[in-house]
Amino acid sequence: MGVEIERKFLLRGDAWRSMGQPVLLRQGYLSSHKERVVRVRIEGERGVMTIKGRNVGAVRGEWEYEIPLADATELLLLCEQPLIEKYRSRVEYAGHVWEIDEFLGVNAGLVVAEIELGSEAEAFELPEWVGEEVTSDVRYLNSSLIKHPYSAW
């Protein structure tokens, strides 16, 4: 079984902006049920299907498969609406890669940073531009943002 251990944080300031090259992501959900999430994503010229299980803290099952870009494009038409659109920058800091998502559309104004870890107990250093942790706040799950967009908070 694939496992994802991910922690999510809000950002403070804009110091991170010069550190990574943003890539446009478009993603949708064939299922956004809390027990199972099935996501289709286009990242640049790459199509990906991801299946995730229920969150238990910062841990959940995750299976990810590359799919043809044409299939991903068609599958996005079947997804729940609205689609999630965001720019993602990958920033290396103190031996870890931070993925910074700047959301567009109905979620514009939301910017979060995620770090994937090898274990829940793995130590890591917080960059100065990382603020409050929101890992346990379900509002910040991408699958939640399609039902309760950031602009409606």
LUMVEX-299188 format. One record per residue: residue in one letter; x, y, z of N, C-alpha, C, CB in turn. Coordinates in steps of 0.1 Angstrom, whole numbers, plus 5000, padded with zeros to 4 digits. Glycine has a CB too. Layout:
N
SITE  A  X  Y  Z  X  Y  Z  X  Y  Z  X  Y  Z
...
***
This chain:
153
SITE  M  5008  4988  5000  5000  5000  5000  5009  5012  5000  4990  5000  5012
SITE  G  5005  5022  4992  5012  5035  4992  5007  5043  5004  5009  5043  4979
SITE  V  5016  5051  5010  5013  5059  5022  5018  5073  5019  5019  5053  5035
SITE  E  5010  5083  5022  5013  5097  5022  5013  5102  5036  5004  5105  5012
SITE  I  5024  5109  5040  5025  5115  5053  5028  5130  5049  5036  5109  5062
SITE  E  5018  5138  5051  5019  5152  5046  5014  5162  5057  5011  5154  5033
SITE  R  5022  5172  5058  5017  5183  5067  5016  5196  5059  5028  5185  5079
SITE  K  5006  5204  5063  5002  5215  5055  5002  5228  5064  4988  5213  5049
SITE  F  5007  5239  5058  5009  5251  5065  5004  5263  5057  5023  5253  5069
SITE  L  5000  5274  5064  4997  5286  5057  5011  5293  5055  4987  5295  5065
SITE  L  5011  5303  5047  5024  5310  5044  5023  5324  5050  5027  5311  5030
SITE  R  5034  5330  5053  5035  5344  5056  5046  5351  5048  5038  5346  5072
SITE  G  5042  5362  5043  5052  5369  5034  5053  5363  5020  5065  5370  5040
SITE  D  5061  5369  5012  5063  5365  4998  5077  5360  4995  5059  5376  4989
SITE  A  5086  5358  5005  5100  5354  5003  5101  5342  4995  5107  5353  5017
SITE  W  5091  5333  4996  5092  5320  4988  5090  5322  4973  5081  5311  4993
SITE  R  5085  5333  4969  5081  5335  4955  5093  5334  4945  5075  5348  4953
SITE  S  5105  5338  4950  5117  5338  4941  5124  5325  4941  5126  5349  4945
SITE  M  5119  5315  4949  5127  5302  4951  5122  5291  4942  5125  5298  4965
SITE  G  5111  5291  4936  5107  5280  4927  5100  5285  4915  5097  5271  4935
SITE  Q  5100  5276  4905  5093  5279  4892  5079  5274  4892  5101  5273  4880
SITE  P  5069  5282  4892  5055  5277  4893  5051  5270  4880  5046  5289  4895
SITE  V  5043  5259  4882  5037  5251  4872  5022  5251  4874  5043  5237  4872
SITE  L  5014  5253  4863  4999  5253  4865  4994  5239  4866  4993  5260  4852
SITE  L  4986  5237  4876  4979  5224  4879  4964  5226  4877  4983  5218  4893
SITE  R  4958  5217  4870  4943  5216  4869  4939  5203  4874  4938  5219  4855
SITE  Q  4930  5202  4884  4926  5189  4890  4912  5189  4893  4934  5186  4902
SITE  G  4906  5177  4892  4892  5175  4895  4890  5162  4903  4884  5175  4883
SITE  Y  4879  5160  4908  4876  5149  4917  4864  5140  4911  4872  5153  4931
SITE  L  4867  5128  4908  4857  5118  4904  4849  5114  4917  4863  5106  4897
SITE  S  4856  5114  4928  4850  5111  4941  4857  5120  4951  4851  5096  4945
SITE  S  4849  5127  4959  4855  5135  4970  4850  5131  4984  4853  5150  4968
SITE  H  4845  5119  4985  4840  5113  4997  4852  5112  5007  4834  5100  4995
SITE  K  4849  5115  5020  4860  5115  5030  4867  5102  5031  4855  5120  5043
SITE  E  4860  5091  5028  4866  5077  5029  4875  5074  5018  4854  5067  5030
SITE  R  4873  5081  5006  4881  5078  4994  4880  5090  4985  4877  5065  4987
SITE  V  4891  5094  4980  4892  5105  4971  4898  5100  4958  4900  5117  4977
SITE  V  4892  5102  4947  4898  5099  4934  4900  5112  4926  4889  5088  4926
SITE  R  4912  5115  4923  4916  5128  4917  4922  5125  4904  4925  5136  4926
SITE  V  4919  5134  4894  4926  5135  4881  4933  5148  4880  4915  5133  4869
SITE  R  4945  5148  4876  4953  5161  4875  4960  5162  4862  4962  5162  4888
SITE  I  4961  5174  4858  4970  5177  4847  4981  5187  4853  4963  5184  4834
SITE  E  4993  5183  4852  5004  5191  4857  5014  5193  4846  5011  5184  4869
SITE  G  5013  5205  4840  5021  5208  4828  5016  5199  4817  5036  5205  4830
SITE  E  5024  5190  4812  5020  5181  4801  5018  5167  4805  5030  5182  4789
SITE  R  5016  5165  4818  5015  5152  4824  5001  5149  4830  5026  5150  4835
SITE  G  4995  5138  4827  4982  5134  4834  4985  5124  4845  4973  5128  4823
SITE  V  4977  5126  4856  4979  5117  4868  4966  5114  4874  4989  5123  4878
SITE  M  4964  5101  4878  4952  5097  4886  4957  5093  4899  4944  5086  4879
SITE  T  4951  5098  4910  4955  5095  4923  4943  5091  4931  4961  5108  4930
SITE  I  4945  5080  4939  4934  5075  4948  4940  5077  4962  4930  5060  4945
SITE  K  4932  5083  4971  4936  5085  4985  4926  5080  4994  4939  5100  4988
SITE  G  4930  5074  5005  4921  5069  5016  4919  5080  5026  4927  5057  5023
SITE  R  4912  5076  5037  4908  5086  5047  4921  5090  5055  4898  5079  5057
SITE  N  4921  5103  5059  4931  5109  5067  4931  5104  5081  4931  5124  5066
SITE  V  4942  5100  5086  4944  5097  5100  4955  5106  5105  4946  5082  5103
SITE  G  4952  5118  5110  4962  5128  5113  4968  5132  5100  4973  5122  5122
SITE  A  4982  5131  5099  4989  5135  5087  4991  5123  5077  5002  5141  5090
SITE  V  4985  5112  5080  4988  5099  5072  4975  5095  5065  4993  5088  5082
SITE  R  4977  5090  5053  4967  5083  5046  4972  5075  5034  4956  5093  5041
SITE  G  4965  5065  5030  4969  5057  5019  4968  5065  5006  4960  5044  5017
SITE  E  4978  5063  4997  4978  5070  4985  4984  5061  4974  4987  5083  4986
SITE  W  4977  5061  4962  4982  5054  4950  4981  5063  4939  4973  5041  4948
SITE  E  4992  5065  4931  4992  5075  4921  4998  5068  4908  5001  5087  4924
SITE  Y  4991  5071  4897  4994  5065  4884  4994  5075  4873  4984  5054  4881
SITE  E  5005  5075  4865  5005  5084  4853  4995  5079  4843  5019  5086  4847
SITE  I  4987  5088  4837  4978  5084  4826  4980  5093  4814  4963  5085  4831
SITE  P  4976  5089  4802  4978  5097  4790  4971  5111  4792  4972  5090  4778
SITE  L  4978  5121  4788  4973  5135  4789  4959  5136  4783  4982  5145  4782
SITE  A  4956  5129  4772  4943  5130  4765  4932  5124  4774  4943  5122  4752
SITE  D  4936  5113  4781  4926  5107  4791  4923  5116  4802  4931  5093  4796
SITE  A  4934  5122  4808  4932  5132  4819  4923  5143  4815  4946  5137  4824
SITE  T  4925  5149  4803  4917  5160  4798  4902  5156  4797  4922  5164  4784
SITE  E  4899  5144  4792  4886  5139  4791  4880  5136  4805  4885  5126  4783
SITE  L  4887  5130  4814  4883  5127  4827  4879  5140  4835  4893  5119  4835
SITE  L  4887  5151  4833  4883  5163  4840  4869  5168  4837  4893  5174  4836
SITE  L  4864  5164  4825  4850  5168  4821  4840  5161  4829  4848  5166  4806
SITE  L  4844  5149  4835  4835  5141  4843  4835  5145  4858  4838  5126  4841
SITE  C  4845  5153  4862  4847  5156  4876  4837  5165  4882  4861  5161  4877
SITE  E  4836  5164  4895  4828  5174  4903  4833  5188  4900  4829  5171  4918
SITE  Q  4824  5198  4900  4828  5211  4898  4828  5220  4910  4819  5217  4887
SITE  P  4835  5230  4911  4845  5235  4901  4858  5227  4902  4848  5250  4904
SITE  L  4866  5228  4891  4879  5222  4892  4888  5231  4901  4885  5221  4877
SITE  I  4898  5224  4906  4908  5232  4913  4919  5236  4903  4914  5223  4925
SITE  E  4922  5249  4903  4933  5254  4895  4943  5261  4904  4928  5263  4883
SITE  K  4956  5259  4903  4965  5265  4911  4979  5264  4905  4966  5258  4925
SITE  Y  4988  5273  4909  5002  5273  4905  5009  5266  4917  5007  5287  4903
SITE  R  5018  5256  4913  5026  5250  4923  5040  5253  4921  5023  5234  4923
SITE  S  5047  5257  4932  5062  5258  4931  5068  5248  4941  5065  5273  4936
SITE  R  5079  5242  4937  5086  5233  4945  5099  5240  4950  5089  5219  4938
SITE  V  5100  5241  4963  5111  5248  4969  5119  5239  4979  5106  5260  4977
SITE  E  5132  5237  4976  5140  5229  4985  5145  5238  4997  5152  5223  4977
SITE  Y  5143  5232  5009  5148  5239  5021  5152  5229  5031  5136  5248  5026
SITE  A  5164  5230  5036  5170  5222  5047  5167  5207  5045  5164  5226  5060
SITE  G  5169  5202  5032  5168  5188  5030  5155  5182  5027  5174  5180  5041
SITE  H  5145  5191  5026  5131  5187  5022  5126  5196  5010  5122  5189  5034
SITE  V  5116  5190  5003  5110  5198  4993  5096  5202  4998  5108  5189  4980
SITE  W  5094  5215  4997  5081  5221  5001  5073  5224  4988  5083  5235  5009
SITE  E  5061  5220  4987  5052  5223  4976  5043  5234  4980  5044  5210  4971
SITE  I  5044  5245  4973  5036  5257  4976  5026  5259  4965  5045  5270  4977
SITE  D  5013  5259  4970  5002  5260  4961  4995  5274  4962  4992  5249  4963
SITE  E  4994  5281  4951  4987  5294  4951  4975  5292  4942  4997  5305  4945
SITE  F  4963  5292  4949  4951  5288  4942  4945  5300  4934  4941  5284  4953
SITE  L  4937  5296  4924  4931  5305  4914  4916  5303  4915  4936  5302  4900
SITE  G  4909  5311  4907  4894  5310  4906  4887  5313  4919  4891  5296  4901
SITE  V  4878  5304  4923  4870  5306  4935  4878  5305  4948  4858  5297  4936
SITE  N  4890  5299  4946  4899  5298  4958  4911  5307  4958  4905  5283  4958
SITE  A  4910  5318  4949  4921  5328  4948  4923  5334  4962  4917  5338  4938
SITE  G  4935  5337  4965  4939  5343  4977  4944  5333  4987  4927  5350  4983
SITE  L  4942  5320  4985  4947  5309  4994  4960  5305  4989  4936  5297  4994
SITE  V  4970  5304  4998  4983  5300  4995  4987  5290  5007  4993  5311  4993
SITE  V  4991  5278  5003  4995  5269  5014  5008  5262  5009  4984  5258  5016
SITE  A  5015  5257  5019  5028  5249  5017  5026  5235  5023  5040  5256  5023
SITE  E  5030  5225  5016  5029  5212  5021  5043  5205  5021  5019  5203  5012
SITE  I  5046  5197  5030  5058  5189  5031  5054  5175  5033  5067  5194  5042
SITE  E  5060  5166  5025  5058  5152  5026  5070  5146  5034  5057  5144  5012
SITE  L  5067  5137  5044  5076  5132  5053  5077  5117  5052  5073  5136  5067
SITE  G  5088  5111  5057  5089  5096  5057  5082  5090  5069  5104  5093  5057
SITE  S  5080  5097  5079  5073  5093  5091  5066  5104  5098  5082  5084  5101
SITE  E  5056  5102  5106  5050  5113  5113  5060  5120  5123  5038  5108  5121
SITE  A  5069  5112  5128  5079  5117  5138  5091  5124  5131  5083  5106  5147
SITE  E  5092  5124  5118  5104  5130  5111  5105  5144  5115  5103  5127  5096
SITE  A  5117  5148  5119  5120  5162  5122  5122  5170  5109  5132  5164  5131
SITE  F  5118  5183  5109  5121  5191  5097  5122  5206  5102  5110  5190  5086
SITE  E  5129  5214  5095  5130  5228  5098  5120  5236  5091  5145  5233  5095
SITE  L  5113  5245  5098  5104  5254  5092  5111  5266  5085  5093  5259  5102
SITE  P  5108  5269  5073  5114  5281  5067  5107  5293  5073  5112  5281  5051
SITE  E  5113  5305  5073  5108  5317  5078  5094  5321  5072  5117  5329  5077
SITE  W  5092  5317  5060  5079  5320  5053  5068  5311  5056  5082  5321  5038
SITE  V  5070  5301  5064  5059  5292  5068  5053  5296  5081  5065  5277  5069
SITE  G  5040  5297  5081  5032  5301  5093  5025  5290  5100  5023  5312  5089
SITE  E  5012  5292  5103  5003  5283  5110  5001  5270  5104  4990  5290  5113
SITE  E  5002  5259  5111  4999  5246  5106  4984  5244  5105  5006  5235  5115
SITE  V  4980  5238  5094  4965  5236  5091  4963  5221  5087  4960  5245  5081
SITE  T  4972  5212  5090  4971  5198  5086  4958  5192  5090  4982  5190  5092
SITE  S  4953  5195  5102  4941  5188  5107  4928  5196  5104  4942  5187  5122
SITE  D  4929  5207  5097  4918  5215  5093  4913  5211  5079  4921  5230  5093
SITE  V  4901  5203  5079  4896  5198  5066  4893  5208  5056  4884  5189  5069
SITE  R  4891  5221  5060  4887  5231  5050  4898  5233  5040  4885  5244  5057
SITE  Y  4911  5229  5044  4922  5231  5035  4925  5219  5026  4934  5234  5043
SITE  L  4917  5209  5027  4919  5198  5017  4914  5202  5004  4911  5185  5022
SITE  N  4921  5199  4993  4917  5203  4980  4903  5198  4977  4927  5198  4969
SITE  S  4900  5186  4981  4887  5180  4979  4876  5187  4987  4887  5165  4983
SITE  S  4879  5194  4997  4869  5202  5004  4867  5216  4997  4874  5205  5019
SITE  L  4877  5221  4991  4877  5234  4984  4867  5234  4972  4890  5238  4980
SITE  I  4864  5222  4967  4854  5222  4956  4840  5224  4961  4855  5209  4948
SITE  K  4837  5220  4974  4824  5222  4980  4823  5235  4988  4821  5210  4989
SITE  H  4834  5239  4994  4834  5251  5002  4846  5259  4998  4834  5247  5017
SITE  P  4845  5267  4987  4856  5274  4982  4861  5285  4992  4853  5281  4969
SITE  Y  4874  5288  4991  4880  5298  5000  4873  5311  5000  4895  5299  4997
SITE  S  4868  5315  4988  4861  5328  4987  4848  5329  4995  4858  5331  4972
SITE  A  4843  5317  4999  4830  5317  5007  4832  5316  5022  4821  5306  5002
SITE  W  4845  5316  5026  4847  5315  5041  4844  5327  5048  4862  5311  5043
***
